[in-house]
Amino acid sequence: MHTSESLPAEFPHTRTQLYVTSISKLIIMGGLSAGLYLYYWNYKHWSLIRGQRGFKIIPLLCTIFGALTIYFLMRNIVARCRQANQPVEGSALGVTLMYCTPPLLMMCWEFSLSESYLANLPLSILIMAPIMLMLIYITFFVVAIIQVQQAVNICEGDACGLQNSQITWANVMWLIACWMPMAALVGFLSGYAPFTK
């Protein structure tokens, strides 16, 4: 029998919940918001993991540096799943590799290959390689995010994320807020387009 004193420092309260949402809602909101929803998603996870201690700045920093903290987020979630005797698919290392390897491949393609080497490649490879790397990046990134969320949903006993599966009016307003700066920029540029001719 575990008492609250015997729990590790990472788990100050057994009643602390993780951010549950359905996979379909996560993908829809992430796609329609051009990925901005994933910052909110990351912040919610960290605020529920760390925020209960009163350290509000830590979830914000973990969100800003999400690519560097994804390993620790998944490791914490896996530890919570094991504590709750829930099965978990994926590991912290696997999620981190899926999250970080494709961008590293893209950077290698862009910066490590010399111009003379690239000039000798066929045009089809020069066109298709960046597209393929981008598709690989998006696929691996989505799979990593899904693995994290699926582990959270299983840990919380809601494998389908039904308690947060509906797109609400708050979500719609959030999407509108995400696209307002882009719409303002397009409007600004189109307003000044006649003067550039």
BALOBA-1460 file (C-alpha; in Angstrom, 3 decimals):
// residues 197
<rec num="1" residu="m" x="0.000" y="0.000" z="0.000"/>
<rec num="2" residu="h" x="1.491" y="3.321" z="-1.090"/>
<rec num="3" residu="t" x="0.951" y="6.430" z="0.929"/>
<rec num="4" residu="s" x="1.325" y="9.974" z="-0.373"/>
<rec num="5" residu="e" x="4.720" y="10.200" z="1.370"/>
<rec num="6" residu="s" x="6.035" y="7.151" z="-0.485"/>
<rec num="7" residu="l" x="5.244" y="8.549" z="-3.914"/>
<rec num="8" residu="p" x="8.142" y="10.030" z="-5.864"/>
<rec num="9" residu="a" x="8.526" y="13.788" z="-6.028"/>
<rec num="10" residu="e" x="7.297" y="13.690" z="-9.644"/>
<rec num="11" residu="f" x="3.856" y="12.597" z="-8.455"/>
<rec num="12" residu="p" x="2.831" y="14.924" z="-5.635"/>
<rec num="13" residu="h" x="-0.882" y="14.066" z="-5.920"/>
<rec num="14" residu="t" x="-2.292" y="10.808" z="-7.232"/>
<rec num="15" residu="r" x="-5.486" y="12.609" z="-8.251"/>
<rec num="16" residu="t" x="-3.624" y="14.864" z="-10.696"/>
<rec num="17" residu="q" x="-4.992" y="14.319" z="-14.171"/>
<rec num="18" residu="l" x="-3.312" y="14.554" z="-17.524"/>
<rec num="19" residu="y" x="-4.813" y="16.394" z="-20.477"/>
<rec num="20" residu="v" x="-7.220" y="13.976" z="-22.160"/>
<rec num="21" residu="t" x="-8.438" y="14.614" z="-25.699"/>
<rec num="22" residu="s" x="-9.463" y="12.417" z="-28.584"/>
<rec num="23" residu="i" x="-6.925" y="11.706" z="-31.310"/>
<rec num="24" residu="s" x="-9.302" y="12.950" z="-34.007"/>
<rec num="25" residu="k" x="-9.837" y="16.276" z="-32.234"/>
<rec num="26" residu="l" x="-6.093" y="16.664" z="-31.718"/>
<rec num="27" residu="i" x="-5.397" y="16.096" z="-35.430"/>
<rec num="28" residu="i" x="-8.254" y="18.341" z="-36.586"/>
<rec num="29" residu="m" x="-7.347" y="21.195" z="-34.255"/>
<rec num="30" residu="g" x="-3.632" y="20.832" z="-34.982"/>
<rec num="31" residu="g" x="-4.193" y="20.830" z="-38.740"/>
<rec num="32" residu="l" x="-6.754" y="23.646" z="-38.891"/>
<rec num="33" residu="s" x="-4.671" y="25.879" z="-36.620"/>
<rec num="34" residu="a" x="-1.503" y="25.310" z="-38.700"/>
<rec num="35" residu="g" x="0.072" y="23.583" z="-35.693"/>
<rec num="36" residu="l" x="-0.548" y="26.383" z="-33.172"/>
<rec num="37" residu="y" x="-2.983" y="24.230" z="-31.183"/>
<rec num="38" residu="l" x="-0.098" y="21.894" z="-30.388"/>
<rec num="39" residu="y" x="1.526" y="24.637" z="-28.297"/>
<rec num="40" residu="y" x="-1.647" y="24.797" z="-26.205"/>
<rec num="41" residu="w" x="-1.723" y="20.989" z="-26.085"/>
<rec num="42" residu="n" x="1.889" y="20.879" z="-24.868"/>
<rec num="43" residu="y" x="1.248" y="23.615" z="-22.303"/>
<rec num="44" residu="k" x="-1.800" y="21.793" z="-20.917"/>
<rec num="45" residu="h" x="0.227" y="18.620" z="-20.396"/>
<rec num="46" residu="w" x="3.042" y="20.429" z="-18.612"/>
<rec num="47" residu="s" x="0.721" y="22.610" z="-16.543"/>
<rec num="48" residu="l" x="-1.087" y="19.521" z="-15.248"/>
<rec num="49" residu="i" x="2.185" y="17.697" z="-14.589"/>
<rec num="50" residu="r" x="4.143" y="20.564" z="-13.040"/>
<rec num="51" residu="g" x="1.689" y="23.405" z="-12.549"/>
<rec num="52" residu="q" x="0.028" y="21.969" z="-9.485"/>
<rec num="53" residu="r" x="3.160" y="22.839" z="-7.516"/>
<rec num="54" residu="g" x="2.722" y="26.511" z="-8.259"/>
<rec num="55" residu="f" x="5.612" y="26.756" z="-10.747"/>
<rec num="56" residu="k" x="3.621" y="28.390" z="-13.538"/>
<rec num="57" residu="i" x="6.740" y="29.462" z="-15.447"/>
<rec num="58" residu="i" x="7.985" y="25.897" z="-15.881"/>
<rec num="59" residu="p" x="5.071" y="24.738" z="-18.122"/>
<rec num="60" residu="l" x="5.548" y="27.850" z="-20.255"/>
<rec num="61" residu="l" x="9.277" y="27.192" z="-20.689"/>
<rec num="62" residu="c" x="8.641" y="23.510" z="-21.405"/>
<rec num="63" residu="t" x="6.158" y="24.561" z="-24.100"/>
<rec num="64" residu="i" x="8.527" y="27.066" z="-25.705"/>
<rec num="65" residu="f" x="11.285" y="24.453" z="-25.825"/>
<rec num="66" residu="g" x="8.906" y="21.602" z="-26.717"/>
<rec num="67" residu="a" x="11.361" y="19.861" z="-29.043"/>
<rec num="68" residu="l" x="13.858" y="19.619" z="-26.183"/>
<rec num="69" residu="t" x="11.336" y="18.563" z="-23.529"/>
<rec num="70" residu="i" x="9.299" y="15.972" z="-25.474"/>
<rec num="71" residu="y" x="11.469" y="13.167" z="-24.050"/>
<rec num="72" residu="f" x="10.814" y="14.266" z="-20.464"/>
<rec num="73" residu="l" x="7.099" y="14.708" z="-21.133"/>
<rec num="74" residu="m" x="6.739" y="11.174" z="-22.510"/>
<rec num="75" residu="r" x="8.953" y="9.734" z="-19.778"/>
<rec num="76" residu="n" x="6.738" y="11.338" z="-17.154"/>
<rec num="77" residu="i" x="3.591" y="10.025" z="-18.847"/>
<rec num="78" residu="v" x="5.028" y="6.484" z="-19.131"/>
<rec num="79" residu="a" x="5.968" y="6.591" z="-15.432"/>
<rec num="80" residu="r" x="2.433" y="7.659" z="-14.536"/>
<rec num="81" residu="c" x="0.991" y="4.841" z="-16.669"/>
<rec num="82" residu="r" x="3.173" y="2.293" z="-14.910"/>
<rec num="83" residu="q" x="2.189" y="3.725" z="-11.536"/>
<rec num="84" residu="a" x="-1.484" y="3.328" z="-12.513"/>
<rec num="85" residu="n" x="-0.815" y="-0.222" z="-13.834"/>
<rec num="86" residu="q" x="-1.944" y="0.811" z="-17.314"/>
<rec num="87" residu="p" x="-0.358" y="-0.610" z="-20.478"/>
<rec num="88" residu="v" x="1.470" y="1.932" z="-22.612"/>
<rec num="89" residu="e" x="2.568" y="1.786" z="-26.225"/>
<rec num="90" residu="g" x="5.743" y="3.553" z="-27.216"/>
<rec num="91" residu="s" x="8.615" y="4.834" z="-25.176"/>
<rec num="92" residu="a" x="10.122" y="8.200" z="-24.390"/>
<rec num="93" residu="l" x="13.150" y="7.463" z="-26.575"/>
<rec num="94" residu="g" x="11.025" y="6.252" z="-29.502"/>
<rec num="95" residu="v" x="8.787" y="9.332" z="-29.414"/>
<rec num="96" residu="t" x="11.815" y="11.616" z="-29.180"/>
<rec num="97" residu="l" x="13.512" y="9.960" z="-32.157"/>
<rec num="98" residu="m" x="10.356" y="10.237" z="-34.263"/>
<rec num="99" residu="y" x="9.987" y="13.859" z="-33.200"/>
<rec num="100" residu="c" x="13.595" y="14.974" z="-33.749"/>
<rec num="101" residu="t" x="15.163" y="12.754" z="-36.443"/>
<rec num="102" residu="p" x="13.306" y="14.109" z="-39.527"/>
<rec num="103" residu="p" x="14.216" y="17.766" z="-38.809"/>
<rec num="104" residu="l" x="17.841" y="16.703" z="-38.398"/>
<rec num="105" residu="l" x="17.675" y="14.925" z="-41.771"/>
<rec num="106" residu="m" x="16.213" y="18.060" z="-43.339"/>
<rec num="107" residu="m" x="18.969" y="20.217" z="-41.850"/>
<rec num="108" residu="c" x="21.607" y="17.774" z="-43.126"/>
<rec num="109" residu="w" x="20.082" y="17.971" z="-46.609"/>
<rec num="110" residu="e" x="20.052" y="21.761" z="-46.539"/>
<rec num="111" residu="f" x="23.364" y="22.551" z="-44.887"/>
<rec num="112" residu="s" x="25.779" y="19.628" z="-45.108"/>
<rec num="113" residu="l" x="25.697" y="18.948" z="-48.843"/>
<rec num="114" residu="s" x="27.979" y="21.135" z="-50.888"/>
<rec num="115" residu="e" x="26.709" y="23.161" z="-53.829"/>
<rec num="116" residu="s" x="28.985" y="21.273" z="-56.231"/>
<rec num="117" residu="y" x="27.499" y="17.950" z="-55.087"/>
<rec num="118" residu="l" x="23.942" y="19.267" z="-55.402"/>
<rec num="119" residu="a" x="24.701" y="20.655" z="-58.872"/>
<rec num="120" residu="n" x="25.579" y="17.129" z="-60.066"/>
<rec num="121" residu="l" x="22.297" y="15.616" z="-58.864"/>
<rec num="122" residu="p" x="19.407" y="15.152" z="-61.295"/>
<rec num="123" residu="l" x="16.704" y="17.811" z="-61.149"/>
<rec num="124" residu="s" x="14.089" y="15.231" z="-60.141"/>
<rec num="125" residu="i" x="16.063" y="14.375" z="-56.980"/>
<rec num="126" residu="l" x="16.574" y="18.048" z="-56.153"/>
<rec num="127" residu="i" x="12.819" y="18.585" z="-56.359"/>
<rec num="128" residu="m" x="11.598" y="15.344" z="-54.773"/>
<rec num="129" residu="a" x="14.066" y="14.980" z="-51.882"/>
<rec num="130" residu="p" x="12.869" y="18.065" z="-49.916"/>
<rec num="131" residu="i" x="9.229" y="17.097" z="-50.543"/>
<rec num="132" residu="m" x="9.847" y="13.543" z="-49.333"/>
<rec num="133" residu="l" x="11.747" y="14.783" z="-46.274"/>
<rec num="134" residu="m" x="8.863" y="17.115" z="-45.435"/>
<rec num="135" residu="l" x="6.326" y="14.293" z="-45.774"/>
<rec num="136" residu="i" x="8.481" y="12.050" z="-43.577"/>
<rec num="137" residu="y" x="8.767" y="14.850" z="-41.024"/>
<rec num="138" residu="i" x="4.994" y="15.437" z="-40.918"/>
<rec num="139" residu="t" x="4.261" y="11.695" z="-40.681"/>
<rec num="140" residu="f" x="6.762" y="11.039" z="-37.895"/>
<rec num="141" residu="f" x="5.702" y="14.182" z="-36.020"/>
<rec num="142" residu="v" x="2.020" y="13.204" z="-36.132"/>
<rec num="143" residu="v" x="2.775" y="9.626" z="-35.029"/>
<rec num="144" residu="a" x="4.873" y="10.913" z="-32.103"/>
<rec num="145" residu="i" x="2.107" y="13.287" z="-30.964"/>
<rec num="146" residu="i" x="-0.494" y="10.528" z="-31.294"/>
<rec num="147" residu="q" x="1.625" y="8.143" z="-29.210"/>
<rec num="148" residu="v" x="1.946" y="10.726" z="-26.450"/>
<rec num="149" residu="q" x="-1.798" y="11.439" z="-26.425"/>
<rec num="150" residu="q" x="-2.759" y="7.774" z="-26.629"/>
<rec num="151" residu="a" x="-0.557" y="7.021" z="-23.613"/>
<rec num="152" residu="v" x="-2.241" y="9.867" z="-21.712"/>
<rec num="153" residu="n" x="-5.737" y="8.694" z="-22.635"/>
<rec num="154" residu="i" x="-4.976" y="5.120" z="-21.578"/>
<rec num="155" residu="c" x="-3.412" y="6.317" z="-18.322"/>
<rec num="156" residu="e" x="-6.547" y="8.307" z="-17.515"/>
<rec num="157" residu="g" x="-8.833" y="5.368" z="-18.338"/>
<rec num="158" residu="d" x="-10.381" y="7.001" z="-21.411"/>
<rec num="159" residu="a" x="-8.598" y="5.309" z="-24.333"/>
<rec num="160" residu="c" x="-10.759" y="7.060" z="-26.941"/>
<rec num="161" residu="g" x="-10.610" y="10.469" z="-25.248"/>
<rec num="162" residu="l" x="-14.398" y="10.731" z="-25.268"/>
<rec num="163" residu="q" x="-14.515" y="13.276" z="-22.434"/>
<rec num="164" residu="n" x="-12.853" y="15.838" z="-24.736"/>
<rec num="165" residu="s" x="-13.809" y="14.780" z="-28.245"/>
<rec num="166" residu="q" x="-16.252" y="17.494" z="-29.319"/>
<rec num="167" residu="i" x="-15.205" y="20.624" z="-31.207"/>
<rec num="168" residu="t" x="-16.696" y="23.393" z="-29.059"/>
<rec num="169" residu="w" x="-17.389" y="27.041" z="-29.802"/>
<rec num="170" residu="a" x="-14.309" y="27.868" z="-27.729"/>
<rec num="171" residu="n" x="-12.263" y="25.716" z="-30.121"/>
<rec num="172" residu="v" x="-13.794" y="27.513" z="-33.122"/>
<rec num="173" residu="m" x="-12.968" y="30.903" z="-31.591"/>
<rec num="174" residu="w" x="-9.453" y="29.656" z="-30.933"/>
<rec num="175" residu="l" x="-9.087" y="28.690" z="-34.598"/>
<rec num="176" residu="i" x="-10.359" y="32.095" z="-35.704"/>
<rec num="177" residu="a" x="-7.828" y="33.766" z="-33.391"/>
<rec num="178" residu="c" x="-5.053" y="31.619" z="-34.902"/>
<rec num="179" residu="w" x="-5.925" y="32.702" z="-38.444"/>
<rec num="180" residu="m" x="-6.603" y="36.398" z="-37.750"/>
<rec num="181" residu="p" x="-2.918" y="37.473" z="-37.964"/>
<rec num="182" residu="m" x="-2.514" y="35.607" z="-41.264"/>
<rec num="183" residu="a" x="-5.700" y="37.142" z="-42.658"/>
<rec num="184" residu="a" x="-4.558" y="40.602" z="-41.542"/>
<rec num="185" residu="l" x="-1.182" y="40.106" z="-43.228"/>
<rec num="186" residu="v" x="-2.799" y="38.943" z="-46.492"/>
<rec num="187" residu="g" x="-5.183" y="41.894" z="-46.374"/>
<rec num="188" residu="f" x="-2.327" y="44.297" z="-45.725"/>
<rec num="189" residu="l" x="-0.234" y="42.916" z="-48.581"/>
<rec num="190" residu="s" x="-3.154" y="42.840" z="-51.017"/>
<rec num="191" residu="g" x="-4.014" y="46.454" z="-50.093"/>
<rec num="192" residu="y" x="-0.524" y="47.615" z="-50.966"/>
<rec num="193" residu="a" x="-0.135" y="45.416" z="-54.070"/>
<rec num="194" residu="p" x="-1.359" y="48.119" z="-56.522"/>
<rec num="195" residu="f" x="1.309" y="50.533" z="-55.286"/>
<rec num="196" residu="t" x="4.111" y="48.068" z="-56.074"/>
<rec num="197" residu="k" x="3.336" y="47.958" z="-59.790"/>
